[in-house]
Amino acid sequence: MKKKYSLYVSLGAACSCSETLRRHGLQLFSYPLDWCCGSAFLTRIQCLIDGYRNFFNKEDFQFVGPGNSIHDTYKNTRTGIIFKHDFAVDVPFDSQYPALAQKYERRINRLLKQLEQADTVCFVYMCIPAEHTPVPDAELLQGYHLLQESFKGKEIGLVYLFNNGAELPQKTDVFLTAGVRKICFGYQEPGPAESWGVDRYKLRTVFKDYALDEPYLVHLKRKVQKLFYKVASGLILSKQKRRNFRKKHPLIIKSYRVKCPVLAAPFVIAGRFFCPAGAYLVKYIYARTKTFNSFLLCAVFVCRHQKNGGRGRGRHRFVL
């Protein structure tokens, strides 16, 4: 029997937690801590309890260094939270801060409103695989009691995951109290990976036990909207306009990277049901014949098998 909550909130410790919740259909919108890292567990709890006051003050930011090819890394000296996915490179801090402040204010207001409306809330904290020291049980219980006191009258759940390198058969799964679940096992991404890389297949063994509690008609409406937005976005020729459309409609799950949208749009939804072996076969035929008809076949059927994701052990993505 799946445990149902009307709202799931990612507390960190990095973006992999929110991505996992979204992948399992548990989180539908973006919240303040989704794409941040750094700071302690209780610090994040305190930020939430305080309503994220002084969370994004301009004077609290300190430049850390380049994060990747498109973003710089900034640290909030007040909270210790690190922002790696917000500040664009080669853009002055002062010029991009107002838009980012509005974005985080929107996320904060959304979360606070949904917390007020929800009857049952599950908070999820997933340590990055590179973390070697687990959060003590006393701190987990302290954080849980703080959440209970702040959201009285609601059923609160706390799920904590720690990567200890153990295989699935040796997974430790205990309830510290009725609402606090602590799970320890090895969920690091196989092979060379980033410090936050997680194994999607192994995490399914945890999150298959949870579901979003919503009326059937609301669930059906969301599914229909998602289908419509996916197809509609595939019909937009301009890459920038397509990106803006997807950003405006967060129900779209970006599991299809279509480079030829008009041709592939009618088949985007059906694509995830195709067999990877058939996709590779069609790709082989196209490589041999190089005919236009083969190209059309590839436009419909060619997909990439990505290890450890999606249905079963693989997720299929168009690579047109």
SEPAFI-533181 format. One line per 4 residues: their letters; for each residue y, z, x of C-alpha. Coordinates in nm, 3 decimals, decimal comma, padded with zeros to 5 digits, always signed. Example, Ala and Ser with C-alpha at 12.3 -4.5 7.8 and 13.67 -1.06 7.14 Angstrom:
residues 2
as) -00,450/+00,780/+01,230  -00,106/+00,714/+01,367
***
This chain:
residues 320
mkkk) +00,000/+00,000/+00,000  +00,332/-00,106/+00,146  +00,616/+00,142/+00,172  +00,925/+00,003/+00,000
ysly) +01,290/+00,074/+00,073  +01,591/-00,084/-00,092  +01,778/-00,104/+00,242  +01,671/-00,137/+00,606
vslg) +01,923/-00,065/+00,882  +01,881/-00,138/+01,252  +02,005/+00,137/+01,483  +01,914/-00,044/+01,806
aacs) +01,848/-00,013/+02,085  +01,914/-00,388/+02,118  +01,923/-00,709/+01,918  +01,542/-00,735/+01,915
cset) +01,527/-00,463/+01,647  +01,746/-00,651/+01,400  +01,570/-00,980/+01,481  +01,234/-00,820/+01,402
lrrh) +01,356/-00,684/+01,069  +01,499/-01,024/+00,974  +01,179/-01,200/+01,076  +00,981/-00,983/+00,834
glql) +01,229/-01,029/+00,550  +01,349/-00,668/+00,557  +01,711/-00,721/+00,665  +01,929/-00,982/+00,498
fsyp) +02,277/-00,915/+00,642  +02,441/-00,827/+00,971  +02,545/-00,468/+01,046  +02,758/-00,313/+01,324
ldwc) +02,482/-00,219/+01,570  +02,263/-00,528/+01,533  +02,372/-00,711/+01,847  +02,477/-00,416/+02,064
cgsa) +02,295/-00,217/+02,331  +02,362/+00,095/+02,534  +02,449/+00,453/+02,427  +02,209/+00,727/+02,325
fltr) +02,012/+00,755/+02,003  +02,215/+01,046/+01,865  +02,541/+00,872/+01,958  +02,446/+00,581/+01,734
iqcl) +02,356/+00,822/+01,454  +02,694/+00,994/+01,492  +02,879/+00,662/+01,476  +02,710/+00,589/+01,145
idgy) +02,778/+00,933/+01,003  +03,145/+00,907/+01,100  +03,173/+00,577/+00,914  +03,225/+00,391/+01,243
rnff) +03,576/+00,526/+01,282  +03,725/+00,425/+01,621  +03,420/+00,205/+01,676  +03,613/-00,104/+01,782
nked) +03,942/+00,029/+01,920  +04,107/-00,214/+02,156  +04,200/+00,048/+02,414  +03,836/+00,165/+02,447
fqfv) +03,699/-00,162/+02,583  +03,622/-00,210/+02,949  +03,514/-00,537/+03,107  +03,169/-00,505/+03,267
gpgn) +03,101/-00,859/+03,384  +02,961/-01,194/+03,277  +02,669/-01,154/+03,041  +02,538/-01,509/+03,013
sihd) +02,670/-01,864/+03,016  +02,871/-01,823/+02,694  +02,953/-01,451/+02,661  +03,112/-01,180/+02,872
tykn) +02,995/-00,820/+02,857  +03,228/-00,541/+02,746  +03,159/-00,169/+02,715  +03,314/+00,074/+02,471
trtg) +03,401/+00,373/+02,688  +03,426/+00,604/+02,386  +03,073/+00,546/+02,257  +02,898/+00,386/+02,554
iifk) +02,794/+00,090/+02,336  +02,776/-00,245/+02,517  +02,875/-00,573/+02,351  +02,696/-00,874/+02,501
hdfa) +02,716/-01,132/+02,221  +03,077/-01,125/+02,105  +03,337/-01,195/+02,373  +03,341/-01,559/+02,478
vdvp) +03,375/-01,651/+02,844  +03,701/-01,803/+02,971  +03,890/-01,673/+02,665  +04,150/-01,397/+02,712
fdsq) +04,047/-01,063/+02,563  +04,373/-01,023/+02,369  +04,341/-01,359/+02,198  +03,987/-01,310/+02,066
ypal) +04,001/-00,940/+01,986  +04,168/-00,970/+01,638  +03,897/-01,203/+01,502  +03,619/-00,984/+01,644
aqky) +03,781/-00,672/+01,499  +03,783/-00,836/+01,156  +03,417/-00,934/+01,195  +03,310/-00,579/+01,276
erri) +03,528/-00,435/+01,003  +03,352/-00,667/+00,758  +03,010/-00,557/+00,882  +03,106/-00,189/+00,865
nrll) +03,239/-00,216/+00,511  +02,930/-00,409/+00,403  +02,696/-00,146/+00,544  +02,886/+00,149/+00,398
kqle) +02,893/-00,017/+00,056  +02,522/-00,095/+00,064  +02,441/+00,258/+00,179  +02,635/+00,393/-00,118
qadt) +02,446/+00,170/-00,361  +02,094/+00,210/-00,217  +01,854/+00,476/-00,344  +01,612/+00,452/-00,052
vcfv) +01,713/+00,371/+00,306  +01,499/+00,316/+00,615  +01,661/+00,338/+00,958  +01,477/+00,166/+01,243
ymci) +01,522/+00,235/+01,613  +01,316/+00,025/+01,854  +01,344/+00,095/+02,225  +01,365/-00,206/+02,453
paeh) +01,043/-00,259/+02,652  +01,227/-00,187/+02,979  +01,307/+00,167/+02,861  +01,078/+00,416/+03,036
tpvp) +01,192/+00,744/+02,878  +01,123/+00,802/+02,508  +01,364/+00,984/+02,279  +01,244/+01,347/+02,255
dael) +01,090/+01,451/+01,925  +01,358/+01,717/+01,883  +01,632/+01,452/+01,896  +01,448/+01,233/+01,647
lqgy) +01,422/+01,523/+01,403  +01,785/+01,619/+01,466  +01,898/+01,265/+01,393  +01,687/+01,252/+01,080
hllq) +01,833/+01,578/+00,947  +02,186/+01,450/+01,018  +02,110/+01,140/+00,814  +01,967/+01,347/+00,532
esfk) +02,277/+01,568/+00,521  +02,510/+01,268/+00,524  +02,327/+01,073/+00,252  +02,224/+01,345/+00,010
gkei) +02,035/+01,240/-00,298  +01,874/+00,943/-00,122  +01,526/+00,900/+00,019  +01,571/+00,856/+00,394
glvy) +01,314/+00,716/+00,633  +01,328/+00,684/+01,010  +01,095/+00,456/+01,208  +01,098/+00,496/+01,586
lfnn) +00,915/+00,260/+01,822  +00,861/+00,313/+02,194  +00,691/+00,074/+02,432  +00,446/+00,272/+02,644
gael) +00,243/-00,026/+02,765  -00,072/+00,075/+02,576  -00,283/-00,189/+02,403  -00,306/-00,202/+02,023
pqkt) -00,633/-00,004/+01,999  -00,463/+00,284/+02,180  -00,154/+00,277/+01,958  -00,012/+00,620/+01,880
dvfl) +00,117/+00,642/+01,524  +00,225/+00,984/+01,398  +00,459/+01,131/+01,138  +00,676/+01,404/+01,290
tagv) +00,777/+01,492/+00,936  +00,741/+01,325/+00,597  +01,021/+01,078/+00,667  +00,999/+01,029/+01,046
rkic) +00,739/+00,789/+01,184  +00,692/+00,761/+01,560  +00,494/+00,466/+01,695  +00,409/+00,417/+02,063
fgyq) +00,223/+00,115/+02,200  +00,280/-00,187/+02,422  +00,493/-00,448/+02,247  +00,660/-00,610/+02,548
epgp) +00,671/-00,989/+02,548  +00,381/-01,132/+02,755  +00,457/-01,297/+03,085  +00,797/-01,307/+03,258
aesw) +01,053/-01,200/+02,998  +01,390/-01,038/+02,953  +01,412/-00,660/+02,943  +01,451/-00,669/+02,564
gvdr) +01,183/-00,934/+02,496  +00,926/-00,816/+02,240  +00,588/-00,944/+02,125  +00,636/-01,060/+01,767
yklr) +00,266/-01,072/+01,691  +00,203/-00,710/+01,791  +00,506/-00,584/+01,598  +00,365/-00,742/+01,283
tvfk) +00,101/-00,468/+01,286  +00,382/-00,220/+01,221  +00,617/-00,398/+00,984  +00,344/-00,540/+00,760
dyal) +00,339/-00,188/+00,614  +00,694/-00,222/+00,480  +00,859/-00,429/+00,211  +01,203/-00,470/+00,058
depy) +01,230/-00,295/-00,277  +01,414/-00,532/-00,509  +01,362/-00,660/-00,865  +01,145/-00,968/-00,894
lvhl) +01,424/-01,182/-01,040  +01,654/-01,087/-00,751  +01,378/-01,171/-00,504  +01,317/-01,507/-00,675
krkv) +01,689/-01,586/-00,681  +01,716/-01,516/-00,308  +01,418/-01,742/-00,232  +01,568/-02,028/-00,434
qklf) +01,908/-01,983/-00,266  +01,744/-01,982/+00,077  +01,559/-02,305/-00,003  +01,877/-02,470/-00,130
ykva) +02,086/-02,365/+00,169  +01,822/-02,484/+00,416  +01,802/-02,829/+00,263  +02,180/-02,854/+00,213
sgli) +02,252/-02,757/+00,574  +02,011/-03,024/+00,695  +02,213/-03,291/+00,511  +02,536/-03,209/+00,695
lskq) +02,584/-03,459/+00,977  +02,850/-03,275/+01,176  +02,697/-03,015/+01,406  +03,004/-02,790/+01,388
krrn) +03,024/-02,810/+01,008  +02,651/-02,743/+00,985  +02,690/-02,437/+01,206  +02,982/-02,311/+00,996
frkk) +02,780/-02,362/+00,678  +02,489/-02,161/+00,814  +02,723/-01,887/+00,930  +02,881/-01,871/+00,584
hpli) +02,543/-01,839/+00,413  +02,345/-01,567/+00,596  +02,035/-01,619/+00,380  +01,939/-01,912/+00,601
iksy) +01,668/-01,817/+00,848  +01,730/-02,024/+01,160  +01,370/-02,111/+01,234  +01,425/-02,486/+01,226
rvkc) +01,636/-02,652/+01,494  +01,676/-02,997/+01,347  +01,859/-03,249/+01,563  +01,813/-03,528/+01,309
pvla) +01,905/-03,340/+00,989  +01,929/-03,619/+00,731  +01,588/-03,758/+00,823  +01,408/-03,427/+00,840
apfv) +01,580/-03,223/+00,567  +01,331/-03,297/+00,284  +01,047/-03,178/+00,507  +01,203/-02,871/+00,667
iagr) +01,041/-02,625/+00,429  +00,701/-02,796/+00,434  +00,709/-02,808/+00,814  +00,597/-02,451/+00,861
ffcp) +00,267/-02,526/+00,683  +00,165/-02,811/+00,913  -00,108/-02,763/+01,168  +00,010/-02,760/+01,532
agay) -00,290/-02,974/+01,632  -00,178/-03,246/+01,389  +00,172/-03,227/+01,530  +00,050/-03,279/+01,883
lvky) -00,166/-03,570/+01,768  +00,130/-03,749/+01,608  +00,341/-03,682/+01,916  +00,065/-03,841/+02,129
iyar) +00,053/-04,148/+01,901  +00,428/-04,191/+01,925  +00,418/-04,160/+02,304  +00,158/-04,439/+02,313
tktf) +00,303/-04,684/+02,059  +00,681/-04,621/+02,067  +00,711/-04,798/+01,731  +00,963/-04,722/+01,459
nsfl) +00,690/-04,623/+01,212  +00,555/-04,374/+01,461  +00,905/-04,237/+01,504  +00,923/-04,176/+01,128
lcav) +00,592/-03,995/+01,145  +00,725/-03,781/+01,425  +01,041/-03,710/+01,227  +00,826/-03,559/+00,953
fvcr) +00,537/-03,397/+01,138  +00,630/-03,327/+01,499  +00,676/-02,955/+01,547  +00,643/-02,718/+01,836
hqkn) +00,391/-02,437/+01,853  +00,572/-02,129/+01,976  +00,340/-01,854/+02,090  +00,346/-01,514/+01,917
ggrg) +00,564/-01,586/+01,616  +00,576/-01,702/+01,256  +00,258/-01,748/+01,054  -00,054/-01,626/+01,229
rgrh) +00,004/-01,652/+01,602  +00,246/-01,942/+01,593  +00,570/-02,060/+01,440  +00,639/-02,428/+01,388
rfvl) +00,980/-02,569/+01,469  +01,108/-02,921/+01,430  +01,224/-03,060/+01,762  +01,376/-03,385/+01,642
***
